């Protein structure tokens, strides 16, 4: 399963935004980091499924290194 590097952006009142440099269409948020990352995994899978259905190339996952990352559970 590929793991995509995530950018975690804390917001107001405990909301957290998660974006993916390799898949800019995938954006999720949630109350707290754990919830936001769970939502991000779902959104990332849906966006990549959309890439596939549109016959677009799937973006390669950049090596996350020490950065947070999300694995794609539903894609494939």
C-alpha positions in Angstrom: 0.0 0.0 0.0 1.5 3.4 -0.9 1.9 6.0 1.8 1.4 9.6 0.8 3.2 12.4 2.7 0.6 14.5 4.6 0.8 18.2 5.6 -1.0 18.8 8.9 -2.3 22.3 9.6 -3.7 23.1 13.0 -6.7 25.4 12.9 -9.0 27.1 15.3 -11.1 25.3 18.0 -9.2 22.0 17.6 -9.9 21.6 13.9 -7.0 20.1 11.8 -6.6 20.3 8.1 -4.7 17.6 6.1 -3.4 18.1 2.6 -1.2 16.0 0.3 1.5 17.6 -1.8 1.4 14.7 -4.3 -2.4 14.8 -4.6 -3.6 18.4 -4.2 -7.2 17.5 -4.8 -7.2 15.5 -1.5 -8.1 17.7 1.4 -9.7 16.7 4.7 -10.3 18.1 8.1 -11.4 16.8 11.5 -11.6 17.6 15.2 -8.1 16.7 16.3 -5.2 15.2 14.4 -6.3 11.6 14.7 -9.7 12.2 13.3 -8.3 14.4 10.6 -5.9 11.7 9.5 -8.7 9.1 9.5 -10.8 11.3 7.3 -7.7 12.1 5.1 -7.2 8.4 4.4 -10.8 8.1 3.2 -10.6 11.2 1.0 -7.3 10.2 -0.4 -8.7 6.8 -1.5 -11.7 8.4 -3.1 -9.6 11.0 -5.0 -7.3 8.3 -6.3 -10.3 6.1 -7.3 -11.4 9.2 -9.2 -8.0 9.4 -11.0 -8.4 5.8 -12.0 -12.0 6.1 -13.3 -10.9 9.2 -15.3 -7.9 7.2 -16.7 -5.5 9.7 -15.3 -2.1 8.6 -14.1 -1.9 7.9 -10.3 0.6 10.3 -8.7 3.6 8.6 -7.2 4.0 8.9 -3.5 6.9 11.0 -2.4 9.0 9.3 0.3 7.5 10.8 3.5 10.7 10.5 5.6 9.9 11.7 9.0 6.8 13.6 7.9 3.4 12.3 8.7 2.0 10.0 6.0 -1.3 8.3 5.2 -1.7 4.9 3.6 -4.3 4.3 1.0 -6.7 1.6 2.3 -9.6 1.7 -0.2 -7.6 2.4 -3.4 -7.0 -0.5 -5.6 
